[in-house]
Amino acid sequence: MNLSNDRDARNVWQESAATTIVERLGTLGTNRALAVAGGATLAALGLRRRGIIGGLLTAVGGALVYRGLAGHDDVTSARAWGAETLRQRGWRDRDAVDQAALESFPASDPPSH
C-alpha cells in the first residue's frame, strides 16, 4: 500500500553537524559539486575584489555553496526567471506560442462558438 513512509536507517537527531557536512561533501552529485565549486570561486573572487561588487559576489557565492551543501541543486525556477526577464527586456526572442498569443490580442472578431 502507499500509506507507509520509507524511512532512512540513520537518525538525523543523533548526528553531529561536522559529520553531516563531511558526509555531504563525500556524496555530492555532479550538479551539487558544480554549485559548491562555482560558489566557492565566486566567493573567493568577491573577497579579493572588495567593495560593493565584491560583497555581492561573495554573497552569491556563499548562497551557491549553501544550496549545494544543503541539497538544493535545482535551479529551474531561477533559470525560468532569468529567461523570462531577458524576453521581457527584448534581449531574447519569444517562442512561437508566446508570440502568436501576443499577436492575437486584442481580438477584433468575437469567438465563433
C-alpha positions as CSV (number, residue, x, y, z in Angstrom):
1,M,0.0,0.0,0.0
2,N,1.1,3.6,-0.5
3,L,0.2,4.6,3.0
4,S,3.6,3.9,4.6
5,N,6.6,6.2,4.5
6,D,10.1,5.0,3.6
7,R,12.5,5.9,6.4
8,D,16.2,6.1,6.3
9,A,18.2,3.8,8.6
10,R,20.2,6.7,10.1
11,N,18.8,9.0,12.7
12,V,19.3,12.7,12.0
13,W,18.9,13.7,15.7
14,Q,22.0,11.6,16.7
15,E,24.4,13.2,14.1
16,S,26.8,16.0,14.8
17,A,27.0,18.9,12.4
18,A,30.6,18.1,11.4
19,T,29.6,14.6,10.5
20,T,26.8,15.8,8.3
21,I,29.0,18.2,6.4
22,V,31.7,15.6,5.8
23,E,29.1,13.1,4.6
24,R,27.5,15.7,2.3
25,L,30.9,16.6,0.8
26,G,31.6,12.9,0.2
27,T,28.3,12.3,-1.5
28,L,28.0,15.3,-3.8
29,G,26.4,14.7,-7.2
30,T,27.6,16.5,-10.3
31,N,25.2,19.3,-10.0
32,R,25.8,19.9,-6.4
33,A,29.6,19.7,-6.8
34,L,29.4,22.3,-9.6
35,A,27.3,24.5,-7.4
36,V,29.7,24.3,-4.5
37,A,32.8,24.8,-6.7
38,G,31.2,27.7,-8.5
39,G,30.0,29.3,-5.3
40,A,33.4,28.9,-3.7
41,T,35.0,30.5,-6.8
42,L,32.6,33.4,-6.7
43,A,33.1,33.9,-3.0
44,A,36.9,34.0,-3.4
45,L,36.7,36.5,-6.3
46,G,34.4,38.6,-4.2
47,L,36.7,38.6,-1.2
48,R,39.6,39.6,-3.5
49,R,37.7,42.4,-5.2
50,R,36.1,44.0,-2.1
51,G,33.7,46.9,-2.3
52,I,30.0,46.6,-3.2
53,I,30.6,44.3,-6.2
54,G,32.9,42.1,-4.1
55,G,30.3,41.9,-1.4
56,L,27.6,40.9,-4.0
57,L,29.9,38.2,-5.5
58,T,30.7,36.9,-2.0
59,A,27.0,36.8,-1.1
60,V,26.0,35.0,-4.3
61,G,28.9,32.6,-3.9
62,G,28.0,31.8,-0.3
63,A,24.4,31.2,-1.3
64,L,25.5,28.7,-4.0
65,V,27.8,26.9,-1.6
66,Y,25.0,26.7,1.0
67,R,22.5,25.5,-1.7
68,G,24.9,22.9,-2.9
69,L,25.7,21.5,0.5
70,A,22.1,21.6,1.6
71,G,21.0,19.6,-1.4
72,H,19.1,22.3,-3.2
73,D,20.7,21.9,-6.5
74,D,17.6,22.5,-8.6
75,V,17.9,25.9,-10.2
76,T,15.0,25.5,-12.7
77,S,13.0,28.4,-11.2
78,A,16.0,30.7,-11.3
79,R,16.6,29.8,-14.9
80,A,13.0,30.3,-15.8
81,W,13.0,33.7,-14.1
82,G,16.2,34.7,-15.9
83,A,14.9,33.6,-19.3
84,E,11.6,35.5,-18.8
85,T,13.4,38.6,-17.7
86,L,15.6,38.5,-20.8
87,R,12.5,38.0,-23.0
88,Q,10.6,40.9,-21.4
89,R,13.6,43.3,-22.0
90,G,13.8,42.3,-25.6
91,W,17.2,40.6,-25.3
92,R,15.9,37.2,-26.2
93,D,13.2,36.2,-28.8
94,R,9.8,34.9,-27.6
95,D,8.9,31.4,-28.5
96,A,6.3,30.8,-31.3
97,V,3.4,30.1,-28.9
98,D,4.0,33.3,-26.8
99,Q,4.4,35.4,-30.0
100,A,1.2,34.1,-31.5
101,A,-0.7,34.7,-28.3
102,L,0.6,38.3,-28.1
103,E,-0.3,39.0,-31.7
104,S,-3.9,37.6,-31.3
105,F,-4.9,40.3,-28.8
106,P,-6.9,42.4,-28.8
107,A,-9.1,40.3,-30.9
108,S,-11.3,42.2,-33.2
109,D,-13.7,39.3,-34.0
110,P,-15.9,37.6,-31.4
111,P,-15.2,33.9,-30.8
112,S,-17.1,31.6,-33.2
113,H,-18.7,29.1,-30.9
